[in-house]
Amino acid sequence: MTTITYRDSKSSSGLHFDVGSLLQKVSHSWQQWQAAREIESMPFDIRKDVGYPSAEAADERKVM
């Protein structure tokens, strides 16, 4: 005898969400924020040496 079950990934109530996925997104955002803070805390000369764009170049790319 074979029993087949079906698991629906979406809850019908609309309140179900994936906690693991949410935690991954929060963790990734936090890591990006920390990396940006570390880079922006460096002197301009070091940022230039590692290829981090200047504020003027970043603004020009947004306009285009």
Residue pairs with C-beta under 8 A, 6 or more apart in sequence:
10 16
39 47
39 52
40 47
42 52
44 54
47 54
48 54
53 61
